[in-house]
Amino acid sequence: MSREVKFIAACGAGVNSSHQIKDAVEEEMRKRGYNVKVDAYMIKDVNEDLLSHYDGYLTIAKTDLSFKPKIPLIDAGAILYRIPAMAKPVYDNVEKVVKEINAK
């Protein structure tokens, strides 16, 4: 298996939406054969230093971070609708980032 690729997901309280996305992405990437870990945070805790420890950021809403992240941003909000056809493009984008990381 390839190296663990780390993503962050953040929502208002850090317990509901971000955890739903965490669980869904980890499960789907496991099914696709990838070693992916997602950490859930409160949006207020997201800063440049925190993001520097991750390979990608699974966003839920358009948030003004007051800085430009140096890692890929993937809009993962569609996962919350629990409609597979809407979630698939999110998973495909996550897989694309994972493949790019593992190719290095």
Phi and psi in degrees as GROMACS dihedral restraints (atoms count N, CA, C in turn):
[ dihedral_restraints ]
;  ai    aj    ak    al  type     phi  dphi    fc
    3     4     5     6     1   -74.8    20    10
    4     5     6     7     1   173.0    20    10
    6     7     8     9     1   -64.6    20    10
    7     8     9    10     1   155.7    20    10
    9    10    11    12     1   -67.4    20    10
   10    11    12    13     1   129.0    20    10
   12    13    14    15     1  -105.4    20    10
   13    14    15    16     1   128.5    20    10
   15    16    17    18     1  -108.2    20    10
   16    17    18    19     1   131.9    20    10
   18    19    20    21     1  -121.8    20    10
   19    20    21    22     1   158.8    20    10
   21    22    23    24     1  -120.3    20    10
   22    23    24    25     1   142.9    20    10
   24    25    26    27     1  -127.5    20    10
   25    26    27    28     1   139.8    20    10
   27    28    29    30     1  -138.6    20    10
   28    29    30    31     1   139.4    20    10
   30    31    32    33     1  -137.8    20    10
   31    32    33    34     1  -179.4    20    10
   33    34    35    36     1   -52.5    20    10
   34    35    36    37     1   -53.3    20    10
   36    37    38    39     1   -99.2    20    10
   37    38    39    40     1   -12.9    20    10
   39    40    41    42     1    76.2    20    10
   40    41    42    43     1    14.9    20    10
   42    43    44    45     1  -127.1    20    10
   43    44    45    46     1   -25.4    20    10
   45    46    47    48     1  -102.8    20    10
   46    47    48    49     1   -81.2    20    10
   48    49    50    51     1   -58.5    20    10
   49    50    51    52     1   -44.4    20    10
   51    52    53    54     1   -63.8    20    10
   52    53    54    55     1   -35.8    20    10
   54    55    56    57     1   -73.2    20    10
   55    56    57    58     1   -34.5    20    10
   57    58    59    60     1   -62.9    20    10
   58    59    60    61     1   -43.3    20    10
   60    61    62    63     1   -67.1    20    10
   61    62    63    64     1   -42.8    20    10
   63    64    65    66     1   -54.3    20    10
   64    65    66    67     1   -53.9    20    10
   66    67    68    69     1   -62.2    20    10
   67    68    69    70     1   -44.2    20    10
   69    70    71    72     1   -65.4    20    10
   70    71    72    73     1   -45.3    20    10
   72    73    74    75     1   -67.8    20    10
   73    74    75    76     1   -44.8    20    10
   75    76    77    78     1   -61.1    20    10
   76    77    78    79     1   -43.3    20    10
   78    79    80    81     1   -64.6    20    10
   79    80    81    82     1   -46.7    20    10
   81    82    83    84     1   -66.0    20    10
   82    83    84    85     1   -40.6    20    10
   84    85    86    87     1   -68.6    20    10
   85    86    87    88     1   -33.1    20    10
   87    88    89    90     1   -63.3    20    10
   88    89    90    91     1   -43.6    20    10
   90    91    92    93     1   -60.9    20    10
   91    92    93    94     1   -33.9    20    10
   93    94    95    96     1   -84.6    20    10
   94    95    96    97     1    -1.1    20    10
   96    97    98    99     1    89.8    20    10
   97    98    99   100     1    20.8    20    10
   99   100   101   102     1  -111.8    20    10
  100   101   102   103     1   151.1    20    10
  102   103   104   105     1   -97.3    20    10
  103   104   105   106     1    93.5    20    10
  105   106   107   108     1  -122.8    20    10
  106   107   108   109     1   135.0    20    10
  108   109   110   111     1  -122.4    20    10
  109   110   111   112     1   134.8    20    10
  111   112   113   114     1  -120.6    20    10
  112   113   114   115     1   128.9    20    10
  114   115   116   117     1  -104.8    20    10
  115   116   117   118     1   137.9    20    10
  117   118   119   120     1  -101.6    20    10
  118   119   120   121     1   134.7    20    10
  120   121   122   123     1  -135.2    20    10
  121   122   123   124     1   165.8    20    10
  123   124   125   126     1   -81.3    20    10
  124   125   126   127     1   139.6    20    10
  126   127   128   129     1   -57.4    20    10
  127   128   129   130     1   -33.3    20    10
  129   130   131   132     1   -64.8    20    10
  130   131   132   133     1   -19.4    20    10
  132   133   134   135     1   -91.1    20    10
  133   134   135   136     1    -4.1    20    10
  135   136   137   138     1   -80.0    20    10
  136   137   138   139     1   121.6    20    10
  138   139   140   141     1  -143.9    20    10
  139   140   141   142     1   175.9    20    10
  141   142   143   144     1   -59.1    20    10
  142   143   144   145     1   -42.2    20    10
  144   145   146   147     1   -62.8    20    10
  145   146   147   148     1   -45.7    20    10
  147   148   149   150     1   -59.9    20    10
  148   149   150   151     1   -48.0    20    10
  150   151   152   153     1   -64.4    20    10
  151   152   153   154     1   -24.0    20    10
  153   154   155   156     1   -65.7    20    10
  154   155   156   157     1   -12.9    20    10
  156   157   158   159     1   -96.0    20    10
  157   158   159   160     1     5.7    20    10
  159   160   161   162     1  -125.3    20    10
  160   161   162   163     1   159.2    20    10
  162   163   164   165     1   -93.5    20    10
  163   164   165   166     1   -18.2    20    10
  165   166   167   168     1  -165.0    20    10
  166   167   168   169     1   157.8    20    10
  168   169   170   171     1  -122.1    20    10
  169   170   171   172     1   118.4    20    10
  171   172   173   174     1   -90.2    20    10
  172   173   174   175     1   100.0    20    10
  174   175   176   177     1   -82.8    20    10
  175   176   177   178     1   154.6    20    10
  177   178   179   180     1  -114.0    20    10
  178   179   180   181     1   -37.4    20    10
  180   181   182   183     1  -139.9    20    10
  181   182   183   184     1   158.8    20    10
  183   184   185   186     1   -70.1    20    10
  184   185   186   187     1   113.0    20    10
  186   187   188   189     1  -122.8    20    10
  187   188   189   190     1   133.6    20    10
  189   190   191   192     1   -81.3    20    10
  190   191   192   193     1   107.3    20    10
  192   193   194   195     1   -85.6    20    10
  193   194   195   196     1    -9.4    20    10
  195   196   197   198     1    67.6    20    10
  196   197   198   199     1    12.7    20    10
  198   199   200   201     1  -154.1    20    10
  199   200   201   202     1   162.1    20    10
  201   202   203   204     1   -98.2    20    10
  202   203   204   205     1   112.4    20    10
  204   205   206   207     1   -60.0    20    10
  205   206   207   208     1   144.0    20    10
  207   208   209   210     1   -94.9    20    10
  208   209   210   211     1     5.9    20    10
  210   211   212   213     1  -117.3    20    10
  211   212   213   214     1   159.7    20    10
  213   214   215   216     1   -62.5    20    10
  214   215   216   217     1   138.5    20    10
  216   217   218   219     1  -104.3    20    10
  217   218   219   220     1   131.1    20    10
  219   220   221   222     1  -124.1    20    10
  220   221   222   223     1   121.5    20    10
  222   223   224   225     1   -72.0    20    10
  223   224   225   226     1   107.0    20    10
  225   226   227   228     1  -105.3    20    10
  226   227   228   229     1     5.4    20    10
  228   229   230   231     1   -56.9    20    10
  229   230   231   232     1   -30.4    20    10
  231   232   233   234     1   -61.6    20    10
  232   233   234   235     1   -24.6    20    10
  234   235   236   237     1   -59.8    20    10
  235   236   237   238     1   -32.3    20    10
  237   238   239   240     1   -67.1    20    10
  238   239   240   241     1   -18.9    20    10
  240   241   242   243     1   -77.3    20    10
  241   242   243   244     1   -13.0    20    10
  243   244   245   246     1    57.7    20    10
  244   245   246   247     1    34.8    20    10
  246   247   248   249     1  -112.5    20    10
  247   248   249   250     1   111.5    20    10
  249   250   251   252     1   -50.5    20    10
  250   251   252   253     1   -39.9    20    10
  252   253   254   255     1   -64.9    20    10
  253   254   255   256     1   -28.7    20    10
  255   256   257   258     1   -81.6    20    10
  256   257   258   259     1   -32.3    20    10
  258   259   260   261     1   -78.2    20    10
  259   260   261   262     1   -28.8    20    10
  261   262   263   264     1   -54.2    20    10
  262   263   264   265     1   -46.7    20    10
  264   265   266   267     1   -60.3    20    10
  265   266   267   268     1   -32.9    20    10
  267   268   269   270     1   -64.6    20    10
  268   269   270   271     1   -49.8    20    10
  270   271   272   273     1   -60.5    20    10
  271   272   273   274     1   -39.6    20    10
  273   274   275   276     1   -63.4    20    10
  274   275   276   277     1   -39.7    20    10
  276   277   278   279     1   -66.9    20    10
  277   278   279   280     1   -39.4    20    10
  279   280   281   282     1   -62.3    20    10
  280   281   282   283     1   -45.6    20    10
  282   283   284   285     1   -59.9    20    10
  283   284   285   286     1   -39.0    20    10
  285   286   287   288     1   -60.6    20    10
  286   287   288   289     1   -45.4    20    10
  288   289   290   291     1   -63.5    20    10
  289   290   291   292     1   -43.2    20    10
  291   292   293   294     1   -60.3    20    10
  292   293   294   295     1   -44.3    20    10
  294   295   296   297     1   -63.1    20    10
  295   296   297   298     1   -40.7    20    10
  297   298   299   300     1   -64.5    20    10
  298   299   300   301     1   -41.1    20    10
  300   301   302   303     1   -64.8    20    10
  301   302   303   304     1   -44.9    20    10
  303   304   305   306     1   -71.5    20    10
  304   305   306   307     1   -19.5    20    10
  306   307   308   309     1   -77.3    20    10
  307   308   309   310     1   -15.7    20    10
